[in-house]
Amino acid sequence: MPPWYWTRLPAADSSSSSSYCASSPSGCSPIRCDPRSSGGAAGLSRVGDVVDRGWALVTEIGRLRTENRRLAAEVARLREENARLQDAAQEAQRLRSLMAVRQQSFRTVSARVIGRDPSHWFNTLLIDRGPRDGVRRNDPVVTSEGLVGHVIEASGGWARVLLVLDPRSAIGVLVGRSRDAGVAEGQGQPMLRVKYLSRDAEIQPGDQVVTAGLGEIYPRGLVVGTVVDVSRGEGDLFREALVRPAADLNHLEEMVILVAEGSQAPR
């Protein structure tokens, strides 16, 4: 639209002829240009733009909030799935360890706990299998979770098992993916202490500890536990690790004895 427009003036307003901004075509009355008309339209247009932008912003905020809730739910689901996968991986490792044991010329004898020394809860327990079942002294004892200990006494249809937490227990172990060697010792408490680790050993909490297969009692690869803390040992020559046993030694009911092939129950 041009910057002027035509309108018929009231008769009483003839005195304002000096404000005419243009002459009308032939046969038409002169017009007066309203200087407020173009600015008012622009102002209304700007207000409309602000409203549109504000509405778009509100809409976008609502969309982002909805997306944020969806992403939060997805993160929670993925964390839960990750935890399940970690549990499955740990279970698979335990099963692989047991399968490896079965391939090392061992047969298994299932047993139940029939007694426990209340004064030394973490030391020994009695089970309902003995020499008549082929069980002998120094046979290792495990559960599906990990190592329990080994037989220290057996007679007839029973045997006594020394738990890994007993202060008399010392087991050669390998720690973490670096496979650093150490000795896991019982402390008469719920945790094991692995000593004589190299001071340069790359060990951290969460690393798995397995038997090294040294000595005459424990085969290689049995799960012992998980590292919960790492510190410097005496004289700063070695590192030490505090280890939580994989087996729930405080609630043992059933277990498996690993009996060397050739040790058969008497007929």
MARZA-308303 format. One record per residue (C-alpha): z, x, y; residue number from 1; residue in three letters. Coordinates in Angstrom, 3 decimals. Each point is the difference from the previous one (the first is absolute). Layout:
REM MARZA-308303
c3:c1:c2:k:r
Z:X:Y:NUM:ALA;
...
***
This chain:
REM MARZA-308303
c3:c1:c2:k:r
0.000:0.000:0.000:1:MET;
-0.816:1.408:3.526:2:PRO;
2.871:0.896:2.301:3:PRO;
-0.540:-3.202:1.964:4:TRP;
-0.435:-3.594:-0.892:5:TYR;
-0.943:-3.215:1.790:6:TRP;
2.265:-2.904:0.826:7:THR;
-0.082:-2.801:2.456:8:ARG;
2.472:0.392:2.808:9:LEU;
2.170:-2.835:1.275:10:PRO;
-1.016:-1.295:3.413:11:ALA;
3.361:0.856:1.513:12:ALA;
-0.360:3.626:-0.966:13:ASP;
-2.928:0.792:2.279:14:SER;
2.117:2.407:1.969:15:SER;
-0.048:2.407:-2.892:16:SER;
-3.706:0.589:0.270:17:SER;
0.703:3.562:0.989:18:SER;
1.138:0.651:-3.569:19:SER;
-3.320:-0.931:-1.500:20:TYR;
-1.224:2.822:-2.175:21:CYS;
-3.492:-1.384:-0.570:22:ALA;
-2.402:-2.714:1.092:23:SER;
-0.972:-2.748:-2.332:24:SER;
-3.533:-0.625:-1.095:25:PRO;
-1.966:-2.623:1.834:26:SER;
1.531:-3.450:-0.303:27:GLY;
3.404:1.233:-1.079:28:CYS;
3.239:0.356:1.903:29:SER;
1.306:3.493:0.676:30:PRO;
2.725:1.291:-2.329:31:ILE;
3.156:1.954:0.509:32:ARG;
0.768:2.894:-2.339:33:CYS;
3.455:-0.286:-1.632:34:ASP;
1.252:3.614:-0.119:35:PRO;
2.707:-0.942:-2.568:36:ARG;
-2.325:-1.376:-2.666:37:SER;
-1.285:3.241:-1.608:38:SER;
3.415:1.732:0.102:39:GLY;
1.735:-2.995:-1.601:40:GLY;
-2.465:-0.085:-2.874:41:ALA;
0.479:3.725:-0.614:42:ALA;
3.779:-0.446:0.020:43:GLY;
-0.175:-2.791:-2.519:44:LEU;
-2.294:2.122:-2.136:45:SER;
2.506:2.864:0.066:46:ARG;
2.849:-2.337:-0.975:47:VAL;
-2.060:-1.264:-2.891:48:GLY;
-0.677:3.560:-1.150:49:ASP;
3.721:0.824:0.094:50:VAL;
0.830:-3.113:-2.047:51:VAL;
-2.687:0.849:-2.537:52:ASP;
1.240:3.557:-0.326:53:ARG;
3.596:-1.178:-0.313:54:GLY;
-0.911:-2.468:-2.738:55:TRP;
-1.986:2.672:-1.831:56:ALA;
3.007:2.341:0.222:57:LEU;
2.358:-2.642:-1.393:58:VAL;
-2.441:-0.686:-2.820:59:THR;
-0.305:3.724:-0.788:60:GLU;
3.791:0.449:-0.027:61:ILE;
0.322:-2.866:-2.461:62:GLY;
-2.690:1.515:-2.203:63:ARG;
1.676:3.418:0.092:64:LEU;
3.365:-1.489:-0.910:65:ARG;
-1.542:-1.779:-2.961:66:THR;
-1.732:3.218:-1.070:67:GLU;
3.254:1.939:0.395:68:ASN;
1.832:-2.421:-2.288:69:ARG;
-2.801:0.284:-2.552:70:ARG;
0.097:3.803:0.116:71:LEU;
3.814:0.045:-0.314:72:ALA;
-0.233:-2.185:-3.106:73:ALA;
-2.704:2.290:-1.414:74:GLU;
2.150:3.107:0.613:75:VAL;
2.951:-1.645:-1.779:76:ALA;
-2.252:-0.900:-2.941:77:ARG;
-1.391:3.535:-0.219:78:LEU;
3.490:1.512:0.113:79:ARG;
1.097:-2.255:-2.843:80:GLU;
-3.107:0.893:-1.984:81:GLU;
0.587:3.709:0.661:82:ASN;
3.581:-0.304:-1.282:83:ALA;
-1.267:-1.698:-3.163:84:ARG;
-2.593:2.711:-0.514:85:LEU;
2.628:2.718:0.424:86:GLN;
2.218:-1.711:-2.561:87:ASP;
-2.967:-0.296:-2.367:88:ALA;
-0.852:3.679:0.488:89:ALA;
3.575:1.039:-0.746:90:GLN;
0.078:-2.202:-3.096:91:GLU;
-3.317:1.471:-1.140:92:ALA;
1.457:3.496:0.446:93:GLN;
3.020:-0.921:-2.113:94:ARG;
-2.246:-1.428:-2.706:95:LEU;
-2.195:3.111:0.048:96:ARG;
3.109:2.120:-0.397:97:SER;
1.133:-2.031:-2.994:98:LEU;
-3.488:0.146:-1.507:99:MET;
-0.002:3.779:0.479:100:ALA;
3.323:0.151:-1.828:101:VAL;
-1.406:-2.022:-2.879:102:ARG;
-2.801:2.539:-0.305:103:GLN;
2.465:2.875:-0.302:104:GLN;
0.963:-0.711:-3.602:105:SER;
2.843:-2.391:0.799:106:PHE;
0.782:-3.375:-1.434:107:ARG;
2.186:-2.496:1.823:108:THR;
3.200:-1.684:-1.129:109:VAL;
1.302:-2.934:2.055:110:SER;
3.747:-0.150:0.625:111:ALA;
2.594:-2.100:1.797:112:ARG;
3.100:1.101:1.875:113:VAL;
3.180:-0.853:-1.925:114:ILE;
2.578:1.930:2.013:115:GLY;
0.674:1.964:3.131:116:ARG;
2.821:2.243:1.123:117:ASP;
1.555:-1.844:2.977:118:PRO;
1.656:3.169:1.289:119:SER;
-3.325:1.878:0.112:120:HIS;
-2.502:-2.735:0.821:121:TRP;
-2.852:2.375:0.772:122:PHE;
0.678:2.362:-2.880:123:ASN;
-0.540:-1.462:-3.464:124:THR;
-0.659:-3.214:-1.889:125:LEU;
-0.185:-1.143:-3.632:126:LEU;
-3.110:-1.506:-1.598:127:ILE;
-0.538:-1.859:-3.282:128:ASP;
-2.334:2.537:-1.632:129:ARG;
0.909:3.190:-1.830:130:GLY;
-1.016:2.390:-2.768:131:PRO;
-0.723:-2.822:-2.417:132:ARG;
-2.745:-1.051:2.463:133:ASP;
-1.296:3.554:0.312:134:GLY;
1.848:0.710:3.270:135:VAL;
1.271:3.533:0.407:136:ARG;
1.825:2.130:2.530:137:ARG;
-2.085:0.993:3.050:138:ASN;
-2.458:-2.888:-0.376:139:ASP;
-1.078:-1.146:3.505:140:PRO;
0.735:-3.587:1.094:141:VAL;
-2.141:-1.969:2.478:142:VAL;
-0.704:-3.460:1.382:143:THR;
-3.302:-1.345:1.323:144:SER;
1.112:1.169:3.480:145:GLU;
0.898:3.568:-0.863:146:GLY;
2.314:2.521:-1.619:147:LEU;
3.537:-0.999:-1.044:148:VAL;
1.345:3.129:-1.709:149:GLY;
0.244:1.415:-3.518:150:HIS;
2.046:-0.448:-3.161:151:VAL;
3.003:2.332:-0.232:152:ILE;
1.692:-1.488:-3.086:153:GLU;
-1.166:-2.216:-2.851:154:ALA;
1.563:-1.403:-3.163:155:SER;
-0.964:-2.819:-2.352:156:GLY;
-1.387:-2.842:2.083:157:GLY;
1.067:1.125:3.464:158:TRP;
-0.589:2.805:2.490:159:ALA;
1.445:1.227:3.290:160:ARG;
-2.383:0.583:2.904:161:VAL;
0.676:2.430:2.849:162:LEU;
-1.447:-1.484:3.189:163:LEU;
-2.032:2.123:2.428:164:VAL;
2.685:-0.586:2.666:165:LEU;
2.679:1.760:-2.046:166:ASP;
1.040:3.374:1.516:167:PRO;
-0.773:1.602:-3.358:168:ARG;
-3.649:-1.103:0.229:169:SER;
-2.647:2.469:1.237:170:ALA;
-3.713:-0.759:-0.314:171:ILE;
-3.030:2.131:0.853:172:GLY;
-2.176:-2.079:2.308:173:VAL;
-3.190:0.045:2.067:174:LEU;
0.078:-1.536:3.473:175:VAL;
-2.767:-1.718:1.942:176:GLY;
-3.716:0.636:-0.015:177:ARG;
0.655:3.697:0.606:178:SER;
1.749:0.107:-3.405:179:ARG;
2.731:2.309:1.265:180:ASP;
2.468:0.808:-2.774:181:ALA;
3.748:-0.497:0.238:182:GLY;
3.074:-1.074:-1.964:183:VAL;
1.357:-3.550:0.308:184:ALA;
3.767:0.002:-0.412:185:GLU;
2.368:-2.942:-0.372:186:GLY;
2.868:-0.363:2.457:187:GLN;
1.980:-2.831:-1.555:188:GLY;
-1.385:-2.165:2.826:189:GLN;
-2.973:-2.362:0.369:190:PRO;
-2.307:2.828:1.147:191:MET;
-1.407:3.135:-1.631:192:LEU;
-0.303:3.305:1.816:193:ARG;
-3.058:2.154:-0.646:194:VAL;
0.772:3.671:0.617:195:LYS;
-1.877:3.309:0.095:196:TYR;
-3.121:-1.364:1.652:197:LEU;
-2.085:2.560:1.886:198:SER;
0.910:0.071:3.680:199:ARG;
-3.727:-0.416:0.735:200:ASP;
-0.298:-2.992:-2.322:201:ALA;
-1.935:-2.896:1.574:202:GLU;
2.403:-2.771:-0.957:203:ILE;
0.789:-3.172:1.908:204:GLN;
1.850:-3.292:-0.563:205:PRO;
-1.942:-2.302:-2.273:206:GLY;
-1.290:2.771:-2.281:207:ASP;
0.291:-0.710:-3.699:208:GLN;
2.003:2.252:-2.317:209:VAL;
-0.998:0.434:-3.662:210:VAL;
1.206:2.130:-2.891:211:THR;
-1.623:3.429:-0.249:212:ALA;
0.062:0.157:-3.803:213:GLY;
2.044:3.198:-0.045:214:LEU;
2.679:0.446:-2.624:215:GLY;
0.414:-1.875:-3.270:216:GLU;
1.151:-3.447:1.126:217:ILE;
-2.336:-1.732:2.467:218:TYR;
-3.788:-0.166:-0.358:219:PRO;
-2.183:0.525:3.039:220:ARG;
-0.828:-2.855:2.367:221:GLY;
2.969:-2.379:-0.307:222:LEU;
0.786:-1.656:3.334:223:VAL;
3.425:1.122:1.244:224:VAL;
0.166:-1.542:3.461:225:GLY;
-1.061:0.096:3.651:226:THR;
0.935:2.446:2.760:227:VAL;
2.106:-1.606:2.742:228:VAL;
1.011:3.097:1.983:229:ASP;
-0.872:3.708:0.264:230:VAL;
2.274:2.771:1.280:231:SER;
0.535:3.750:-0.059:232:ARG;
2.024:1.401:-2.875:233:GLY;
2.686:2.659:0.014:234:GLU;
-0.990:3.213:1.761:235:GLY;
-3.188:-1.661:1.278:236:ASP;
-1.907:1.546:-2.923:237:LEU;
-0.857:-3.313:-1.639:238:PHE;
-0.496:-3.619:0.893:239:ARG;
1.843:-2.900:-1.599:240:GLU;
-0.929:-3.654:-0.415:241:ALA;
2.102:-3.075:-0.493:242:LEU;
-1.618:-2.257:-2.604:243:VAL;
0.531:-3.647:-0.850:244:ARG;
-0.414:-0.562:-3.775:245:PRO;
-2.940:-2.199:-0.952:246:ALA;
1.985:-1.794:-2.718:247:ALA;
2.745:-2.411:1.080:248:ASP;
2.813:1.887:-1.692:249:LEU;
2.623:-2.387:1.295:250:ASN;
-1.414:-3.010:-1.862:251:HIS;
-1.302:1.418:-3.256:252:LEU;
-0.258:-2.404:-2.920:253:GLU;
-3.016:1.101:-2.029:254:GLU;
-1.768:3.332:-0.335:255:MET;
-2.311:2.028:-2.190:256:VAL;
0.839:3.176:-1.906:257:ILE;
-2.812:2.532:-0.428:258:LEU;
0.272:1.283:-3.545:259:VAL;
-2.086:3.002:-1.054:260:ALA;
-2.512:-0.679:-2.753:261:GLU;
1.366:1.225:-3.318:262:GLY;
3.447:-1.348:0.770:263:SER;
-0.065:-3.121:-2.139:264:GLN;
2.756:-2.477:-0.621:265:ALA;
1.530:0.414:-3.449:266:PRO;
-1.181:-2.500:-2.587:267:ARG;
***
